[in-house]
Amino acid sequence: MLKNGITPELIKEFVLAPDLILDDPKHESREWRIKKIKNRCLRIVVEDRGDKLEVVTVFFDRTLKRKGLCG
């Protein structure tokens, strides 16, 4: 079990069923998969590798909450 109860299995589930998908402004081949969890935004950055999605990083993003995307 990882911090805050977020397991690798949950991350996979969140990647496949996010609440919101945003384009990564710095990397053309990446997307931000956003999952709202208890008034927080979990941002999962994925890169499209053709036949699969590769998870680059996962973290709770406070800036999305300040922008009103989570609440």
mmCIF file of the N, C-alpha and C atoms, coordinates in Angstrom:
data_MODEL
# 
_entry.id   MODEL 
# 
loop_
_atom_site.group_PDB 
_atom_site.id 
_atom_site.type_symbol 
_atom_site.label_atom_id 
_atom_site.label_alt_id 
_atom_site.label_comp_id 
_atom_site.label_asym_id 
_atom_site.label_entity_id 
_atom_site.label_seq_id 
_atom_site.pdbx_PDB_ins_code 
_atom_site.Cartn_x 
_atom_site.Cartn_y 
_atom_site.Cartn_z 
_atom_site.occupancy 
_atom_site.B_iso_or_equiv 
_atom_site.pdbx_formal_charge 
_atom_site.auth_seq_id 
_atom_site.auth_comp_id 
_atom_site.auth_asym_id 
_atom_site.auth_atom_id 
_atom_site.pdbx_PDB_model_num 
ATOM 1   N N  . MET A 1 1  ? 0.847   -1.182 0.000   1.00 0.00 ? 1  MET A N  1 
ATOM 2   C CA . MET A 1 1  ? 0.000   0.000  0.000   1.00 0.00 ? 1  MET A CA 1 
ATOM 3   C C  . MET A 1 1  ? 0.887   1.238  0.000   1.00 0.00 ? 1  MET A C  1 
ATOM 4   N N  . LEU A 1 2  ? 0.545   2.185  -0.840  1.00 0.00 ? 2  LEU A N  1 
ATOM 5   C CA . LEU A 1 2  ? 1.297   3.424  -0.927  1.00 0.00 ? 2  LEU A CA 1 
ATOM 6   C C  . LEU A 1 2  ? 0.664   4.510  -0.061  1.00 0.00 ? 2  LEU A C  1 
ATOM 7   N N  . LYS A 1 3  ? 1.329   5.637  0.029   1.00 0.00 ? 3  LYS A N  1 
ATOM 8   C CA . LYS A 1 3  ? 0.850   6.779  0.821   1.00 0.00 ? 3  LYS A CA 1 
ATOM 9   C C  . LYS A 1 3  ? -0.591  7.135  0.445   1.00 0.00 ? 3  LYS A C  1 
ATOM 10  N N  . ASN A 1 4  ? -1.390  7.470  1.444   1.00 0.00 ? 4  ASN A N  1 
ATOM 11  C CA . ASN A 1 4  ? -2.799  7.853  1.276   1.00 0.00 ? 4  ASN A CA 1 
ATOM 12  C C  . ASN A 1 4  ? -3.677  6.726  0.738   1.00 0.00 ? 4  ASN A C  1 
ATOM 13  N N  . GLY A 1 5  ? -3.196  5.496  0.796   1.00 0.00 ? 5  GLY A N  1 
ATOM 14  C CA . GLY A 1 5  ? -4.001  4.376  0.352   1.00 0.00 ? 5  GLY A CA 1 
ATOM 15  C C  . GLY A 1 5  ? -4.116  4.237  -1.153  1.00 0.00 ? 5  GLY A C  1 
ATOM 16  N N  . ILE A 1 6  ? -3.297  4.931  -1.910  1.00 0.00 ? 6  ILE A N  1 
ATOM 17  C CA . ILE A 1 6  ? -3.329  4.848  -3.364  1.00 0.00 ? 6  ILE A CA 1 
ATOM 18  C C  . ILE A 1 6  ? -2.422  3.683  -3.785  1.00 0.00 ? 6  ILE A C  1 
ATOM 19  N N  . THR A 1 7  ? -3.017  2.647  -4.306  1.00 0.00 ? 7  THR A N  1 
ATOM 20  C CA . THR A 1 7  ? -2.274  1.457  -4.711  1.00 0.00 ? 7  THR A CA 1 
ATOM 21  C C  . THR A 1 7  ? -1.999  1.483  -6.212  1.00 0.00 ? 7  THR A C  1 
ATOM 22  N N  . PRO A 1 8  ? -1.057  0.695  -6.691  1.00 0.00 ? 8  PRO A N  1 
ATOM 23  C CA . PRO A 1 8  ? -0.836  0.611  -8.142  1.00 0.00 ? 8  PRO A CA 1 
ATOM 24  C C  . PRO A 1 8  ? -2.096  0.182  -8.905  1.00 0.00 ? 8  PRO A C  1 
ATOM 25  N N  . GLU A 1 9  ? -2.895  -0.671 -8.297  1.00 0.00 ? 9  GLU A N  1 
ATOM 26  C CA . GLU A 1 9  ? -4.140  -1.106 -8.938  1.00 0.00 ? 9  GLU A CA 1 
ATOM 27  C C  . GLU A 1 9  ? -5.120  0.055  -9.090  1.00 0.00 ? 9  GLU A C  1 
ATOM 28  N N  . LEU A 1 10 ? -5.205  0.902  -8.053  1.00 0.00 ? 10 LEU A N  1 
ATOM 29  C CA . LEU A 1 10 ? -6.075  2.076  -8.140  1.00 0.00 ? 10 LEU A CA 1 
ATOM 30  C C  . LEU A 1 10 ? -5.581  3.058  -9.192  1.00 0.00 ? 10 LEU A C  1 
ATOM 31  N N  . ILE A 1 11 ? -4.279  3.241  -9.288  1.00 0.00 ? 11 ILE A N  1 
ATOM 32  C CA . ILE A 1 11 ? -3.728  4.138  -10.303 1.00 0.00 ? 11 ILE A CA 1 
ATOM 33  C C  . ILE A 1 11 ? -4.108  3.646  -11.684 1.00 0.00 ? 11 ILE A C  1 
ATOM 34  N N  . LYS A 1 12 ? -3.999  2.355  -11.918 1.00 0.00 ? 12 LYS A N  1 
ATOM 35  C CA . LYS A 1 12 ? -4.390  1.794  -13.221 1.00 0.00 ? 12 LYS A CA 1 
ATOM 36  C C  . LYS A 1 12 ? -5.870  2.054  -13.489 1.00 0.00 ? 12 LYS A C  1 
ATOM 37  N N  . GLU A 1 13 ? -6.705  1.848  -12.473 1.00 0.00 ? 13 GLU A N  1 
ATOM 38  C CA . GLU A 1 13 ? -8.140  2.106  -12.611 1.00 0.00 ? 13 GLU A CA 1 
ATOM 39  C C  . GLU A 1 13 ? -8.408  3.576  -12.929 1.00 0.00 ? 13 GLU A C  1 
ATOM 40  N N  . PHE A 1 14 ? -7.699  4.481  -12.224 1.00 0.00 ? 14 PHE A N  1 
ATOM 41  C CA . PHE A 1 14 ? -7.885  5.915  -12.440 1.00 0.00 ? 14 PHE A CA 1 
ATOM 42  C C  . PHE A 1 14 ? -7.422  6.348  -13.829 1.00 0.00 ? 14 PHE A C  1 
ATOM 43  N N  . VAL A 1 15 ? -6.355  5.749  -14.337 1.00 0.00 ? 15 VAL A N  1 
ATOM 44  C CA . VAL A 1 15 ? -5.868  6.061  -15.692 1.00 0.00 ? 15 VAL A CA 1 
ATOM 45  C C  . VAL A 1 15 ? -6.931  5.704  -16.723 1.00 0.00 ? 15 VAL A C  1 
ATOM 46  N N  . LEU A 1 16 ? -7.590  4.582  -16.524 1.00 0.00 ? 16 LEU A N  1 
ATOM 47  C CA . LEU A 1 16 ? -8.584  4.121  -17.486 1.00 0.00 ? 16 LEU A CA 1 
ATOM 48  C C  . LEU A 1 16 ? -9.942  4.805  -17.334 1.00 0.00 ? 16 LEU A C  1 
ATOM 49  N N  . ALA A 1 17 ? -10.220 5.358  -16.134 1.00 0.00 ? 17 ALA A N  1 
ATOM 50  C CA . ALA A 1 17 ? -11.507 6.017  -15.897 1.00 0.00 ? 17 ALA A CA 1 
ATOM 51  C C  . ALA A 1 17 ? -11.308 7.322  -15.123 1.00 0.00 ? 17 ALA A C  1 
ATOM 52  N N  . PRO A 1 18 ? -10.637 8.307  -15.745 1.00 0.00 ? 18 PRO A N  1 
ATOM 53  C CA . PRO A 1 18 ? -10.406 9.579  -15.042 1.00 0.00 ? 18 PRO A CA 1 
ATOM 54  C C  . PRO A 1 18 ? -11.667 10.439 -15.035 1.00 0.00 ? 18 PRO A C  1 
ATOM 55  N N  . ASP A 1 19 ? -11.684 11.422 -14.146 1.00 0.00 ? 19 ASP A N  1 
ATOM 56  C CA . ASP A 1 19 ? -12.777 12.394 -14.122 1.00 0.00 ? 19 ASP A CA 1 
ATOM 57  C C  . ASP A 1 19 ? -12.573 13.479 -15.174 1.00 0.00 ? 19 ASP A C  1 
ATOM 58  N N  . LEU A 1 20 ? -11.324 13.707 -15.544 1.00 0.00 ? 20 LEU A N  1 
ATOM 59  C CA . LEU A 1 20 ? -10.986 14.785 -16.477 1.00 0.00 ? 20 LEU A CA 1 
ATOM 60  C C  . LEU A 1 20 ? -9.671  14.435 -17.171 1.00 0.00 ? 20 LEU A C  1 
ATOM 61  N N  . ILE A 1 21 ? -9.566  14.767 -18.449 1.00 0.00 ? 21 ILE A N  1 
ATOM 62  C CA . ILE A 1 21 ? -8.321  14.586 -19.197 1.00 0.00 ? 21 ILE A CA 1 
ATOM 63  C C  . ILE A 1 21 ? -7.913  15.937 -19.771 1.00 0.00 ? 21 ILE A C  1 
ATOM 64  N N  . LEU A 1 22 ? -6.662  16.337 -19.499 1.00 0.00 ? 22 LEU A N  1 
ATOM 65  C CA . LEU A 1 22 ? -6.122  17.592 -20.024 1.00 0.00 ? 22 LEU A CA 1 
ATOM 66  C C  . LEU A 1 22 ? -4.843  17.294 -20.796 1.00 0.00 ? 22 LEU A C  1 
ATOM 67  N N  . ASP A 1 23 ? -4.594  18.064 -21.844 1.00 0.00 ? 23 ASP A N  1 
ATOM 68  C CA . ASP A 1 23 ? -3.329  17.947 -22.570 1.00 0.00 ? 23 ASP A CA 1 
ATOM 69  C C  . ASP A 1 23 ? -2.202  18.514 -21.718 1.00 0.00 ? 23 ASP A C  1 
ATOM 70  N N  . ASP A 1 24 ? -1.042  17.880 -21.785 1.00 0.00 ? 24 ASP A N  1 
ATOM 71  C CA . ASP A 1 24 ? 0.138   18.397 -21.094 1.00 0.00 ? 24 ASP A CA 1 
ATOM 72  C C  . ASP A 1 24 ? 0.650   19.577 -21.914 1.00 0.00 ? 24 ASP A C  1 
ATOM 73  N N  . PRO A 1 25 ? 0.753   20.773 -21.316 1.00 0.00 ? 25 PRO A N  1 
ATOM 74  C CA . PRO A 1 25 ? 1.161   21.947 -22.086 1.00 0.00 ? 25 PRO A CA 1 
ATOM 75  C C  . PRO A 1 25 ? 2.625   21.928 -22.535 1.00 0.00 ? 25 PRO A C  1 
ATOM 76  N N  . LYS A 1 26 ? 3.450   21.072 -21.924 1.00 0.00 ? 26 LYS A N  1 
ATOM 77  C CA . LYS A 1 26 ? 4.871   21.050 -22.266 1.00 0.00 ? 26 LYS A CA 1 
ATOM 78  C C  . LYS A 1 26 ? 5.285   19.860 -23.125 1.00 0.00 ? 26 LYS A C  1 
ATOM 79  N N  . HIS A 1 27 ? 4.499   18.789 -23.086 1.00 0.00 ? 27 HIS A N  1 
ATOM 80  C CA . HIS A 1 27 ? 4.860   17.578 -23.818 1.00 0.00 ? 27 HIS A CA 1 
ATOM 81  C C  . HIS A 1 27 ? 3.684   17.129 -24.673 1.00 0.00 ? 27 HIS A C  1 
ATOM 82  N N  . GLU A 1 28 ? 3.857   17.181 -25.957 1.00 0.00 ? 28 GLU A N  1 
ATOM 83  C CA . GLU A 1 28 ? 2.784   16.891 -26.909 1.00 0.00 ? 28 GLU A CA 1 
ATOM 84  C C  . GLU A 1 28 ? 2.222   15.475 -26.774 1.00 0.00 ? 28 GLU A C  1 
ATOM 85  N N  . SER A 1 29 ? 3.065   14.511 -26.437 1.00 0.00 ? 29 SER A N  1 
ATOM 86  C CA . SER A 1 29 ? 2.621   13.115 -26.385 1.00 0.00 ? 29 SER A CA 1 
ATOM 87  C C  . SER A 1 29 ? 2.077   12.708 -25.014 1.00 0.00 ? 29 SER A C  1 
ATOM 88  N N  . ARG A 1 30 ? 1.958   13.670 -24.084 1.00 0.00 ? 30 ARG A N  1 
ATOM 89  C CA . ARG A 1 30 ? 1.498   13.349 -22.727 1.00 0.00 ? 30 ARG A CA 1 
ATOM 90  C C  . ARG A 1 30 ? 0.136   13.955 -22.434 1.00 0.00 ? 30 ARG A C  1 
ATOM 91  N N  . GLU A 1 31 ? -0.573  13.308 -21.529 1.00 0.00 ? 31 GLU A N  1 
ATOM 92  C CA . GLU A 1 31 ? -1.862  13.793 -21.035 1.00 0.00 ? 31 GLU A CA 1 
ATOM 93  C C  . GLU A 1 31 ? -1.846  13.774 -19.519 1.00 0.00 ? 31 GLU A C  1 
ATOM 94  N N  . TRP A 1 32 ? -2.701  14.617 -18.953 1.00 0.00 ? 32 TRP A N  1 
ATOM 95  C CA . TRP A 1 32 ? -2.927  14.593 -17.513 1.00 0.00 ? 32 TRP A CA 1 
ATOM 96  C C  . TRP A 1 32 ? -4.266  13.908 -17.300 1.00 0.00 ? 32 TRP A C  1 
ATOM 97  N N  . ARG A 1 33 ? -4.270  12.803 -16.589 1.00 0.00 ? 33 ARG A N  1 
ATOM 98  C CA . ARG A 1 33 ? -5.500  12.112 -16.218 1.00 0.00 ? 33 ARG A CA 1 
ATOM 99  C C  . ARG A 1 33 ? -5.795  12.515 -14.778 1.00 0.00 ? 33 ARG A C  1 
ATOM 100 N N  . ILE A 1 34 ? -6.907  13.205 -14.561 1.00 0.00 ? 34 ILE A N  1 
ATOM 101 C CA . ILE A 1 34 ? -7.237  13.776 -13.266 1.00 0.00 ? 34 ILE A CA 1 
ATOM 102 C C  . ILE A 1 34 ? -8.345  12.953 -12.611 1.00 0.00 ? 34 ILE A C  1 
ATOM 103 N N  . LYS A 1 35 ? -8.111  12.561 -11.372 1.00 0.00 ? 35 LYS A N  1 
ATOM 104 C CA . LYS A 1 35 ? -9.124  11.861 -10.586 1.00 0.00 ? 35 LYS A CA 1 
ATOM 105 C C  . LYS A 1 35 ? -9.374  12.657 -9.314  1.00 0.00 ? 35 LYS A C  1 
ATOM 106 N N  . LYS A 1 36 ? -10.634 12.973 -9.049  1.00 0.00 ? 36 LYS A N  1 
ATOM 107 C CA . LYS A 1 36 ? -10.999 13.718 -7.847  1.00 0.00 ? 36 LYS A CA 1 
ATOM 108 C C  . LYS A 1 36 ? -11.166 12.734 -6.695  1.00 0.00 ? 36 LYS A C  1 
ATOM 109 N N  . ILE A 1 37 ? -10.401 12.980 -5.614  1.00 0.00 ? 37 ILE A N  1 
ATOM 110 C CA . ILE A 1 37 ? -10.451 12.115 -4.441  1.00 0.00 ? 37 ILE A CA 1 
ATOM 111 C C  . ILE A 1 37 ? -10.567 13.000 -3.206  1.00 0.00 ? 37 ILE A C  1 
ATOM 112 N N  . LYS A 1 38 ? -11.719 12.935 -2.545  1.00 0.00 ? 38 LYS A N  1 
ATOM 113 C CA . LYS A 1 38 ? -11.935 13.690 -1.305  1.00 0.00 ? 38 LYS A CA 1 
ATOM 114 C C  . LYS A 1 38 ? -11.527 15.153 -1.435  1.00 0.00 ? 38 LYS A C  1 
ATOM 115 N N  . ASN A 1 39 ? -12.086 15.848 -2.418  1.00 0.00 ? 39 ASN A N  1 
ATOM 116 C CA . ASN A 1 39 ? -11.824 17.277 -2.650  1.00 0.00 ? 39 ASN A CA 1 
ATOM 117 C C  . ASN A 1 39 ? -10.374 17.578 -3.013  1.00 0.00 ? 39 ASN A C  1 
ATOM 118 N N  . ARG A 1 40 ? -9.672  16.606 -3.540  1.00 0.00 ? 40 ARG A N  1 
ATOM 119 C CA . ARG A 1 40 ? -8.293  16.793 -4.006  1.00 0.00 ? 40 ARG A CA 1 
ATOM 120 C C  . ARG A 1 40 ? -8.193  16.250 -5.420  1.00 0.00 ? 40 ARG A C  1 
ATOM 121 N N  . CYS A 1 41 ? -7.218  16.739 -6.162  1.00 0.00 ? 41 CYS A N  1 
ATOM 122 C CA . CYS A 1 41 ? -6.989  16.276 -7.528  1.00 0.00 ? 41 CYS A CA 1 
ATOM 123 C C  . CYS A 1 41 ? -5.732  15.418 -7.583  1.00 0.00 ? 41 CYS A C  1 
ATOM 124 N N  . LEU A 1 42 ? -5.904  14.172 -7.975  1.00 0.00 ? 42 LEU A N  1 
ATOM 125 C CA . LEU A 1 42 ? -4.758  13.304 -8.223  1.00 0.00 ? 42 LEU A CA 1 
ATOM 126 C C  . LEU A 1 42 ? -4.431  13.423 -9.706  1.00 0.00 ? 42 LEU A C  1 
ATOM 127 N N  . ARG A 1 43 ? -3.247  13.942 -10.009 1.00 0.00 ? 43 ARG A N  1 
ATOM 128 C CA . ARG A 1 43 ? -2.842  14.090 -11.415 1.00 0.00 ? 43 ARG A CA 1 
ATOM 129 C C  . ARG A 1 43 ? -1.944  12.907 -11.774 1.00 0.00 ? 43 ARG A C  1 
ATOM 130 N N  . ILE A 1 44 ? -2.356  12.199 -12.805 1.00 0.00 ? 44 ILE A N  1 
ATOM 131 C CA . ILE A 1 44 ? -1.577  11.081 -13.326 1.00 0.00 ? 44 ILE A CA 1 
ATOM 132 C C  . ILE A 1 44 ? -1.138  11.486 -14.720 1.00 0.00 ? 44 ILE A C  1 
ATOM 133 N N  . VAL A 1 45 ? 0.155   11.670 -14.890 1.00 0.00 ? 45 VAL A N  1 
ATOM 134 C CA . VAL A 1 45 ? 0.698   12.057 -16.193 1.00 0.00 ? 45 VAL A CA 1 
ATOM 135 C C  . VAL A 1 45 ? 1.021   10.771 -16.947 1.00 0.00 ? 45 VAL A C  1 
ATOM 136 N N  . VAL A 1 46 ? 0.411   10.627 -18.128 1.00 0.00 ? 46 VAL A N  1 
ATOM 137 C CA . VAL A 1 46 ? 0.651   9.444  -18.943 1.00 0.00 ? 46 VAL A CA 1 
ATOM 138 C C  . VAL A 1 46 ? 1.194   9.854  -20.305 1.00 0.00 ? 46 VAL A C  1 
ATOM 139 N N  . GLU A 1 47 ? 1.978   8.968  -20.877 1.00 0.00 ? 47 GLU A N  1 
ATOM 140 C CA . GLU A 1 47 ? 2.520   9.187  -22.221 1.00 0.00 ? 47 GLU A CA 1 
ATOM 141 C C  . GLU A 1 47 ? 1.991   8.092  -23.130 1.00 0.00 ? 47 GLU A C  1 
ATOM 142 N N  . ASP A 1 48 ? 1.490   8.501  -24.281 1.00 0.00 ? 48 ASP A N  1 
ATOM 143 C CA . ASP A 1 48 ? 0.949   7.563  -25.260 1.00 0.00 ? 48 ASP A CA 1 
ATOM 144 C C  . ASP A 1 48 ? 2.098   6.902  -26.012 1.00 0.00 ? 48 ASP A C  1 
ATOM 145 N N  . ARG A 1 49 ? 2.208   5.597  -25.863 1.00 0.00 ? 49 ARG A N  1 
ATOM 146 C CA . ARG A 1 49 ? 3.257   4.819  -26.537 1.00 0.00 ? 49 ARG A CA 1 
ATOM 147 C C  . ARG A 1 49 ? 2.672   3.961  -27.656 1.00 0.00 ? 49 ARG A C  1 
ATOM 148 N N  . GLY A 1 50 ? 1.617   4.462  -28.291 1.00 0.00 ? 50 GLY A N  1 
ATOM 149 C CA . GLY A 1 50 ? 0.985   3.729  -29.389 1.00 0.00 ? 50 GLY A CA 1 
ATOM 150 C C  . GLY A 1 50 ? -0.009  2.706  -28.885 1.00 0.00 ? 50 GLY A C  1 
ATOM 151 N N  . ASP A 1 51 ? 0.479   1.535  -28.504 1.00 0.00 ? 51 ASP A N  1 
ATOM 152 C CA . ASP A 1 51 ? -0.409  0.469  -28.059 1.00 0.00 ? 51 ASP A CA 1 
ATOM 153 C C  . ASP A 1 51 ? -0.590  0.419  -26.546 1.00 0.00 ? 51 ASP A C  1 
ATOM 154 N N  . LYS A 1 52 ? 0.059   1.356  -25.818 1.00 0.00 ? 52 LYS A N  1 
ATOM 155 C CA . LYS A 1 52 ? -0.093  1.375  -24.363 1.00 0.00 ? 52 LYS A CA 1 
ATOM 156 C C  . LYS A 1 52 ? 0.124   2.785  -23.822 1.00 0.00 ? 52 LYS A C  1 
ATOM 157 N N  . LEU A 1 53 ? -0.370  3.010  -22.616 1.00 0.00 ? 53 LEU A N  1 
ATOM 158 C CA . LEU A 1 53 ? -0.140  4.260  -21.909 1.00 0.00 ? 53 LEU A CA 1 
ATOM 159 C C  . LEU A 1 53 ? 0.892   4.001  -20.824 1.00 0.00 ? 53 LEU A C  1 
ATOM 160 N N  . GLU A 1 54 ? 1.910   4.842  -20.764 1.00 0.00 ? 54 GLU A N  1 
ATOM 161 C CA . GLU A 1 54 ? 2.945   4.708  -19.747 1.00 0.00 ? 54 GLU A CA 1 
ATOM 162 C C  . GLU A 1 54 ? 2.756   5.804  -18.706 1.00 0.00 ? 54 GLU A C  1 
ATOM 163 N N  . VAL A 1 55 ? 2.677   5.405  -17.436 1.00 0.00 ? 55 VAL A N  1 
ATOM 164 C CA . VAL A 1 55 ? 2.532   6.373  -16.350 1.00 0.00 ? 55 VAL A CA 1 
ATOM 165 C C  . VAL A 1 55 ? 3.892   7.004  -16.093 1.00 0.00 ? 55 VAL A C  1 
ATOM 166 N N  . VAL A 1 56 ? 3.941   8.335  -16.175 1.00 0.00 ? 56 VAL A N  1 
ATOM 167 C CA . VAL A 1 56 ? 5.180   9.081  -15.970 1.00 0.00 ? 56 VAL A CA 1 
ATOM 168 C C  . VAL A 1 56 ? 5.311   9.481  -14.507 1.00 0.00 ? 56 VAL A C  1 
ATOM 169 N N  . THR A 1 57 ? 4.238   10.047 -13.933 1.00 0.00 ? 57 THR A N  1 
ATOM 170 C CA . THR A 1 57 ? 4.256   10.464 -12.529 1.00 0.00 ? 57 THR A CA 1 
ATOM 171 C C  . THR A 1 57 ? 2.828   10.555 -12.003 1.00 0.00 ? 57 THR A C  1 
ATOM 172 N N  . VAL A 1 58 ? 2.711   10.498 -10.676 1.00 0.00 ? 58 VAL A N  1 
ATOM 173 C CA . VAL A 1 58 ? 1.414   10.591 -10.000 1.00 0.00 ? 58 VAL A CA 1 
ATOM 174 C C  . VAL A 1 58 ? 1.591   11.472 -8.764  1.00 0.00 ? 58 VAL A C  1 
ATOM 175 N N  . PHE A 1 59 ? 0.724   12.487 -8.621  1.00 0.00 ? 59 PHE A N  1 
ATOM 176 C CA . PHE A 1 59 ? 0.805   13.335 -7.429  1.00 0.00 ? 59 PHE A CA 1 
ATOM 177 C C  . PHE A 1 59 ? -0.490  14.115 -7.241  1.00 0.00 ? 59 PHE A C  1 
ATOM 178 N N  . PHE A 1 60 ? -0.729  14.554 -6.004  1.00 0.00 ? 60 PHE A N  1 
ATOM 179 C CA . PHE A 1 60 ? -1.870  15.425 -5.735  1.00 0.00 ? 60 PHE A CA 1 
ATOM 180 C C  . PHE A 1 60 ? -1.483  16.839 -6.141  1.00 0.00 ? 60 PHE A C  1 
ATOM 181 N N  . ASP A 1 61 ? -2.301  17.453 -7.004  1.00 0.00 ? 61 ASP A N  1 
ATOM 182 C CA . ASP A 1 61 ? -1.985  18.742 -7.600  1.00 0.00 ? 61 ASP A CA 1 
ATOM 183 C C  . ASP A 1 61 ? -2.815  19.857 -6.968  1.00 0.00 ? 61 ASP A C  1 
ATOM 184 N N  . ARG A 1 62 ? -2.185  20.675 -6.163  1.00 0.00 ? 62 ARG A N  1 
ATOM 185 C CA . ARG A 1 62 ? -2.883  21.787 -5.503  1.00 0.00 ? 62 ARG A CA 1 
ATOM 186 C C  . ARG A 1 62 ? -3.262  22.890 -6.472  1.00 0.00 ? 62 ARG A C  1 
ATOM 187 N N  . THR A 1 63 ? -2.510  23.066 -7.551  1.00 0.00 ? 63 THR A N  1 
ATOM 188 C CA . THR A 1 63 ? -2.812  24.148 -8.485  1.00 0.00 ? 63 THR A CA 1 
ATOM 189 C C  . THR A 1 63 ? -4.150  23.914 -9.190  1.00 0.00 ? 63 THR A C  1 
ATOM 190 N N  . LEU A 1 64 ? -4.501  22.666 -9.457  1.00 0.00 ? 64 LEU A N  1 
ATOM 191 C CA . LEU A 1 64 ? -5.796  22.390 -10.085 1.00 0.00 ? 64 LEU A CA 1 
ATOM 192 C C  . LEU A 1 64 ? -6.938  22.730 -9.144  1.00 0.00 ? 64 LEU A C  1 
ATOM 193 N N  . LYS A 1 65 ? -6.743  22.515 -7.868  1.00 0.00 ? 65 LYS A N  1 
ATOM 194 C CA . LYS A 1 65 ? -7.776  22.874 -6.891  1.00 0.00 ? 65 LYS A CA 1 
ATOM 195 C C  . LYS A 1 65 ? -7.952  24.387 -6.852  1.00 0.00 ? 65 LYS A C  1 
ATOM 196 N N  . ARG A 1 66 ? -6.834  25.129 -6.868  1.00 0.00 ? 66 ARG A N  1 
ATOM 197 C CA . ARG A 1 66 ? -6.924  26.590 -6.856  1.00 0.00 ? 66 ARG A CA 1 
ATOM 198 C C  . ARG A 1 66 ? -7.595  27.127 -8.121  1.00 0.00 ? 66 ARG A C  1 
ATOM 199 N N  . LYS A 1 67 ? -7.471  26.405 -9.213  1.00 0.00 ? 67 LYS A N  1 
ATOM 200 C CA . LYS A 1 67 ? -8.105  26.826 -10.469 1.00 0.00 ? 67 LYS A CA 1 
ATOM 201 C C  . LYS A 1 67 ? -9.572  26.421 -10.524 1.00 0.00 ? 67 LYS A C  1 
ATOM 202 N N  . GLY A 1 68 ? -10.044 25.742 -9.482  1.00 0.00 ? 68 GLY A N  1 
ATOM 203 C CA . GLY A 1 68 ? -11.452 25.364 -9.414  1.00 0.00 ? 68 GLY A CA 1 
ATOM 204 C C  . GLY A 1 68 ? -11.797 24.063 -10.108 1.00 0.00 ? 68 GLY A C  1 
ATOM 205 N N  . LEU A 1 69 ? -10.820 23.277 -10.484 1.00 0.00 ? 69 LEU A N  1 
ATOM 206 C CA . LEU A 1 69 ? -11.090 22.010 -11.163 1.00 0.00 ? 69 LEU A CA 1 
ATOM 207 C C  . LEU A 1 69 ? -11.391 20.880 -10.194 1.00 0.00 ? 69 LEU A C  1 
ATOM 208 N N  . CYS A 1 70 ? -11.071 21.074 -8.936  1.00 0.00 ? 70 CYS A N  1 
ATOM 209 C CA . CYS A 1 70 ? -11.411 20.106 -7.882  1.00 0.00 ? 70 CYS A CA 1 
ATOM 210 C C  . CYS A 1 70 ? -11.978 20.866 -6.704  1.00 0.00 ? 70 CYS A C  1 
ATOM 211 N N  . GLY A 1 71 ? -12.946 20.287 -6.092  1.00 0.00 ? 71 GLY A N  1 
ATOM 212 C CA . GLY A 1 71 ? -13.490 20.997 -4.946  1.00 0.00 ? 71 GLY A CA 1 
ATOM 213 C C  . GLY A 1 71 ? -14.561 20.250 -4.231  1.00 0.00 ? 71 GLY A C  1 
# 
